[in-house]
Amino acid sequence: MVHIGQGELERIIARAFGIRGVPSGDAELAAKVLVAADLQGKSSHGAELVPGYIKRLENGAMEPVTHLGIVSEWKAGLLLDGGNGIGQVIAARAMEICIQRAREHAVAVVGVRNSNHLGALGYYVRMAADQDMVGVAMSNGFRAMAPWGGVDPFFSTNPLAAAIPRSGDDPVVIDMALSATARAKIRQAGGEGCSIPEGWALGPDGKATRDPQEALRGTLLPAGGVKGYALAILVESLCACLTGARMSADVRAWYEDYEGPTELGNLFMAVDVAAFLPAGRFKSRMEEMAAGIKKGARLDGVEEILLPGDGAARKTRVLEQQGIPLPERLWKSLQVMAGESPGTGR
């Protein structure tokens, strides 16, 4: 492993996008979103994704210039066509629109079709929390998870995220796949020659497996059993049925099918807390809730009760100082994609 500074990693990724026709501002934004995931320790959603994105650009399966088209519009939101552009750019722009509309109407919803893989959703919901709003984001994708009781994949991991502002601390950030794990983590385990935990996936024979390759040929399991399955239906309904995007069962696997666009769907929401309570009052109530949660009795061996997002925020502060750990082969590959001679990190 090598350790790369945040700024240097963002520069290399942005350059790799830029020399393939992505405008500089969009390239820098996509790089920032990806590196933010690495900073939180979510390496499966960070720089590791860049080679797949680059191949989609080179094969013409994803447009380098992101043009958002308005399909329909109303006071509190829009339905957008992402134009098969860069997923991170589409998502950030959609959330910006949500925030602007929520300022005027207390709440806003933006649906997107013809979108692309957009990485970790936590980045976009934090955009809203930073503006004293509750942010919500969700997406469908290619089929990877069977319905509860089934064996054949139908749903994507159908990620769902929300961020809630607090006073004096990082926001509460809920960012999760509705499968037992993200498919990217299984690919990462396979690349590192590691097994996966029991309960993550079934093999193509419908039996539980700890083999990443068998899991990739089979199906992920829903998080929380039937409850994760039910939430996956909610996400699919809002991201595909409501927006007119492809259902997950018909979406191309973005990292292995480079013959055309993915045409997946997203949904974003922002709620202005000031429309309900003064922002300071709301955030102080969040702190009251957080204090109540944290002061409760703990299980043996548990040093502290954490809120969603606490661990990622602490990891970020450490990695901002230490640098982001990357496999050396990935770092060298990124440099080559950026048109630079491979070197080592610190």
C-alpha positions as CSV (number, residue, x, y, z in Angstrom):
1,M,0.0,0.0,0.0
2,V,1.0,3.6,-0.6
3,H,-0.4,6.7,1.1
4,I,-1.5,9.6,-1.2
5,G,-2.5,13.1,-0.1
6,Q,-6.1,14.1,-0.7
7,G,-5.1,17.0,-3.1
8,E,-2.8,14.8,-5.2
9,L,-5.3,12.0,-5.5
10,E,-8.0,14.5,-6.6
11,R,-5.6,16.0,-9.1
12,I,-4.7,12.7,-10.7
13,I,-8.3,11.5,-11.0
14,A,-9.5,14.8,-12.4
15,R,-6.7,14.8,-15.0
16,A,-7.6,11.2,-16.0
17,F,-11.2,12.4,-16.6
18,G,-10.1,15.6,-18.2
19,I,-7.9,14.1,-20.9
20,R,-10.9,12.1,-22.0
21,G,-13.1,15.1,-22.6
22,V,-14.7,15.8,-19.3
23,P,-14.8,19.6,-18.6
24,S,-12.4,20.7,-15.9
25,G,-15.1,21.7,-13.4
26,D,-16.9,18.4,-13.8
27,A,-13.7,16.4,-13.6
28,E,-12.7,18.1,-10.4
29,L,-16.2,17.5,-8.9
30,A,-16.2,13.8,-9.8
31,A,-12.7,13.5,-8.3
32,K,-13.8,15.3,-5.1
33,V,-16.8,13.0,-4.6
34,L,-14.7,9.8,-5.2
35,V,-11.8,10.9,-2.9
36,A,-14.4,11.9,-0.2
37,A,-15.4,8.2,-0.1
38,D,-11.7,7.1,0.3
39,L,-11.3,9.6,3.1
40,Q,-14.1,8.0,5.0
41,G,-12.5,4.6,4.6
42,K,-15.0,3.5,1.9
43,S,-12.4,2.5,-0.6
44,S,-14.8,0.3,-2.5
45,H,-16.6,3.6,-3.6
46,G,-13.5,5.7,-4.1
47,A,-10.6,5.7,-6.5
48,E,-11.1,2.0,-7.0
49,L,-14.0,2.9,-9.3
50,V,-12.0,5.2,-11.7
51,P,-10.7,2.5,-14.1
52,G,-14.3,1.4,-14.8
53,Y,-15.5,4.9,-15.4
54,I,-12.5,5.6,-17.7
55,K,-13.3,2.5,-19.7
56,R,-16.9,3.6,-20.1
57,L,-15.7,7.0,-21.4
58,E,-13.2,5.5,-23.8
59,N,-15.8,3.0,-25.1
60,G,-18.4,5.8,-25.6
61,A,-20.8,4.1,-23.1
62,M,-20.8,7.3,-20.9
63,E,-20.9,10.9,-22.1
64,P,-17.9,13.1,-21.0
65,V,-20.0,16.3,-21.1
66,T,-23.0,16.2,-18.7
67,H,-26.1,17.9,-20.0
68,L,-29.2,17.8,-17.8
69,G,-32.5,18.1,-19.5
70,I,-35.8,19.0,-17.8
71,V,-38.5,16.4,-18.5
72,S,-41.1,18.0,-16.3
73,E,-41.1,20.7,-13.7
74,W,-43.2,22.0,-10.8
75,K,-42.6,24.4,-7.9
76,A,-41.0,22.0,-5.5
77,G,-39.0,19.9,-7.9
78,L,-38.2,18.5,-11.3
79,L,-37.8,15.3,-13.3
80,L,-34.4,15.4,-15.1
81,D,-32.8,13.5,-17.9
82,G,-29.2,12.9,-17.0
83,G,-28.1,12.6,-20.6
84,N,-25.9,9.6,-19.8
85,G,-23.4,12.0,-18.2
86,I,-21.0,11.6,-15.3
87,G,-23.0,10.2,-12.4
88,Q,-21.3,12.3,-9.7
89,V,-21.9,15.5,-11.7
90,I,-25.6,14.6,-12.3
91,A,-26.1,13.8,-8.6
92,A,-24.4,16.9,-7.3
93,R,-26.4,19.2,-9.6
94,A,-29.6,17.5,-8.7
95,M,-29.0,18.0,-5.0
96,E,-28.1,21.7,-5.7
97,I,-31.5,22.1,-7.3
98,C,-33.2,20.4,-4.3
99,I,-31.5,22.8,-1.9
100,Q,-32.5,25.9,-4.0
101,R,-36.1,24.8,-4.3
102,A,-36.4,23.8,-0.7
103,R,-35.3,27.3,0.3
104,E,-38.5,28.5,-1.5
105,H,-40.9,25.7,-0.8
106,A,-39.7,24.0,2.4
107,V,-39.2,20.7,0.6
108,A,-38.0,19.7,-2.8
109,V,-37.7,16.5,-4.8
110,V,-35.7,15.8,-7.9
111,G,-35.9,12.6,-9.9
112,V,-33.4,11.6,-12.5
113,R,-33.5,9.1,-15.3
114,N,-30.8,8.2,-17.9
115,S,-28.2,8.6,-15.0
116,N,-25.0,6.6,-14.3
117,H,-23.3,5.1,-11.3
118,L,-22.7,7.9,-8.8
119,G,-20.6,6.4,-6.1
120,A,-21.3,6.8,-2.3
121,L,-24.5,8.7,-1.7
122,G,-23.3,10.3,1.5
123,Y,-21.6,13.1,-0.3
124,Y,-24.8,14.4,-1.8
125,V,-26.9,14.3,1.4
126,R,-24.2,16.1,3.3
127,M,-24.6,18.9,0.8
128,A,-28.1,19.5,2.2
129,A,-27.0,19.0,5.8
130,D,-24.4,21.7,5.4
131,Q,-27.2,24.1,4.5
132,D,-29.2,23.2,7.6
133,M,-31.5,20.8,5.6
134,V,-32.3,17.1,5.8
135,G,-31.0,15.5,2.7
136,V,-32.2,12.2,1.2
137,A,-30.8,10.3,-1.8
138,M,-31.4,6.9,-3.4
139,S,-30.5,5.1,-6.6
140,N,-31.2,1.9,-8.4
141,G,-28.6,0.0,-10.6
142,F,-27.9,-3.3,-12.2
143,R,-29.4,-6.4,-10.8
144,A,-27.4,-7.9,-8.0
145,M,-29.9,-8.9,-5.2
146,A,-32.7,-11.4,-5.2
147,P,-36.1,-10.7,-3.6
148,W,-36.6,-12.2,-0.2
149,G,-37.1,-15.9,-0.7
150,G,-35.7,-15.9,-4.2
151,V,-32.5,-16.9,-5.9
152,D,-32.4,-14.9,-9.1
153,P,-31.2,-11.3,-8.8
154,F,-33.8,-8.6,-9.6
155,F,-32.8,-5.5,-7.6
156,S,-29.7,-3.5,-7.4
157,T,-28.1,-3.0,-4.0
158,N,-30.5,0.0,-4.1
159,P,-28.5,2.3,-1.8
160,L,-30.3,4.8,0.4
161,A,-28.8,7.7,2.3
162,A,-29.9,10.6,4.5
163,A,-28.1,13.3,6.4
164,I,-29.5,15.3,9.3
165,P,-27.7,18.4,10.6
166,R,-26.5,18.7,14.2
167,S,-25.1,21.6,16.2
168,G,-21.4,21.6,16.9
169,D,-20.7,18.2,15.3
170,D,-20.8,16.4,12.0
171,P,-24.3,15.6,10.8
172,V,-25.9,12.2,11.3
173,V,-25.2,10.5,8.0
174,I,-27.0,7.2,7.1
175,D,-25.5,5.8,3.9
176,M,-26.2,2.1,3.2
177,A,-26.9,-0.5,0.6
178,L,-30.1,-2.4,1.1
179,S,-28.2,-5.6,0.4
180,A,-26.2,-7.2,3.2
181,T,-23.2,-5.5,1.7
182,A,-22.2,-3.4,-1.4
183,R,-21.3,-5.5,-4.4
184,A,-18.2,-3.3,-4.7
185,K,-17.0,-4.8,-1.4
186,I,-17.3,-8.3,-2.8
187,R,-15.4,-7.4,-5.9
188,Q,-12.7,-5.8,-3.7
189,A,-12.5,-8.9,-1.5
190,G,-12.1,-11.0,-4.7
191,G,-9.3,-8.8,-6.0
192,E,-7.5,-9.1,-2.6
193,G,-7.9,-12.9,-2.5
194,C,-10.1,-12.7,0.6
195,S,-13.2,-14.6,1.6
196,I,-16.5,-12.8,2.5
197,P,-18.5,-13.2,5.6
198,E,-21.4,-15.7,5.9
199,G,-24.7,-14.1,5.2
200,W,-23.6,-11.7,2.4
201,A,-24.5,-13.7,-0.6
202,L,-25.7,-16.9,-2.3
203,G,-23.8,-18.7,-5.1
204,P,-25.4,-19.5,-8.4
205,D,-26.6,-22.8,-6.9
206,G,-28.7,-20.9,-4.4
207,K,-26.5,-21.9,-1.4
208,A,-24.7,-19.7,1.0
209,T,-21.1,-18.9,0.0
210,R,-18.0,-17.2,1.3
211,D,-16.3,-17.2,-2.1
212,P,-16.4,-13.7,-3.7
213,Q,-16.4,-15.1,-7.3
214,E,-19.3,-17.4,-6.5
215,A,-21.1,-14.5,-4.9
216,L,-20.6,-12.4,-8.0
217,R,-22.1,-15.2,-10.1
218,G,-25.0,-15.6,-7.7
219,T,-26.9,-13.0,-5.7
220,L,-26.5,-10.7,-2.8
221,L,-28.9,-11.1,0.2
222,P,-31.1,-8.3,1.5
223,A,-29.9,-6.5,4.6
224,G,-32.2,-7.4,7.5
225,G,-33.9,-10.1,5.5
226,V,-37.5,-9.2,4.5
227,K,-37.1,-5.7,5.8
228,G,-34.2,-4.9,3.5
229,Y,-36.2,-6.4,0.6
230,A,-39.2,-4.2,1.4
231,L,-37.0,-1.1,1.4
232,A,-35.4,-2.2,-1.9
233,I,-38.9,-2.2,-3.4
234,L,-39.4,1.4,-2.1
235,V,-36.2,2.6,-3.8
236,E,-36.9,0.7,-7.0
237,S,-40.4,2.3,-7.1
238,L,-39.1,5.8,-6.7
239,C,-36.0,5.6,-8.8
240,A,-37.2,3.5,-11.7
241,C,-41.0,3.3,-11.8
242,L,-41.5,7.0,-10.9
243,T,-38.8,8.5,-13.0
244,G,-39.2,6.3,-16.1
245,A,-35.6,4.9,-15.7
246,R,-34.8,1.3,-16.4
247,M,-35.6,-1.1,-13.7
248,S,-32.6,-2.7,-12.1
249,A,-33.3,-6.0,-13.8
250,D,-32.7,-4.3,-17.2
251,V,-29.8,-2.0,-16.2
252,R,-26.3,-2.7,-17.7
253,A,-23.6,-3.6,-15.2
254,W,-21.6,-0.4,-15.5
255,Y,-18.2,-2.1,-14.7
256,E,-18.4,-5.0,-17.2
257,D,-20.9,-4.1,-20.0
258,Y,-19.5,-1.2,-22.0
259,E,-21.8,-1.6,-25.0
260,G,-24.2,1.2,-24.1
261,P,-25.6,3.5,-21.3
262,T,-26.9,2.2,-18.0
263,E,-30.0,4.4,-18.0
264,L,-30.5,3.9,-14.2
265,G,-32.6,6.3,-12.0
266,N,-32.0,8.4,-8.9
267,L,-34.1,10.4,-6.5
268,F,-33.0,13.3,-4.3
269,M,-34.9,15.3,-1.6
270,A,-34.1,18.2,0.6
271,V,-36.2,19.4,3.6
272,D,-35.5,22.9,5.0
273,V,-35.7,22.5,8.8
274,A,-36.3,26.2,9.2
275,A,-39.7,25.8,7.7
276,F,-40.7,23.7,10.7
277,L,-38.5,25.0,13.6
278,P,-35.7,27.6,13.8
279,A,-32.6,25.7,12.6
280,G,-30.7,26.3,15.9
281,R,-33.6,24.8,17.8
282,F,-33.8,21.8,15.6
283,K,-30.1,21.1,15.8
284,S,-30.1,21.5,19.6
285,R,-32.9,18.9,19.7
286,M,-30.7,16.6,17.6
287,E,-27.9,17.1,20.2
288,E,-30.3,16.2,23.0
289,M,-31.3,13.0,21.2
290,A,-27.6,12.2,20.5
291,A,-26.7,12.7,24.1
292,G,-29.5,10.4,25.2
293,I,-28.4,7.7,22.8
294,K,-24.8,7.9,23.8
295,K,-25.3,7.9,27.6
296,G,-27.2,4.6,27.6
297,A,-25.7,1.4,29.1
298,R,-23.3,-0.4,26.7
299,L,-22.7,-4.1,25.9
300,D,-19.5,-5.7,27.2
301,G,-16.5,-4.6,25.0
302,V,-18.3,-1.5,23.6
303,E,-16.4,1.6,24.4
304,E,-18.8,4.1,22.9
305,I,-22.2,4.2,21.3
306,L,-21.8,5.9,17.9
307,L,-24.3,7.6,15.7
308,P,-24.4,6.9,12.0
309,G,-21.6,8.8,10.3
310,D,-19.4,9.2,13.5
311,G,-16.9,6.6,12.4
312,A,-16.5,8.0,8.9
313,A,-16.1,11.5,10.2
314,R,-13.3,10.4,12.5
315,K,-11.6,8.3,9.8
316,T,-11.6,11.4,7.6
317,R,-9.8,13.5,10.1
318,V,-7.1,10.8,10.4
319,L,-6.6,10.2,6.7
320,E,-6.5,13.9,5.9
321,Q,-3.3,13.9,8.0
322,Q,-1.9,10.5,7.1
323,G,-2.8,10.3,3.4
324,I,-5.2,7.9,1.7
325,P,-4.0,4.3,1.6
326,L,-4.2,2.8,-1.9
327,P,-2.9,-0.4,-3.4
328,E,0.3,0.4,-5.2
329,R,-1.0,-1.2,-8.5
330,L,-4.1,1.1,-8.4
331,W,-2.0,4.2,-7.7
332,K,0.3,3.5,-10.6
333,S,-2.7,2.7,-12.9
334,L,-4.3,6.0,-12.0
335,Q,-1.1,7.9,-12.9
336,V,-0.9,6.1,-16.3
337,M,-4.6,7.0,-16.9
338,A,-3.7,10.6,-16.1
339,G,-0.8,10.5,-18.7
340,E,1.9,10.7,-16.0
341,S,4.8,8.4,-15.2
342,P,4.1,6.1,-12.3
343,G,5.7,7.0,-9.0
344,T,5.1,6.0,-5.4
345,G,3.3,7.8,-2.6
346,R,4.6,8.7,0.8
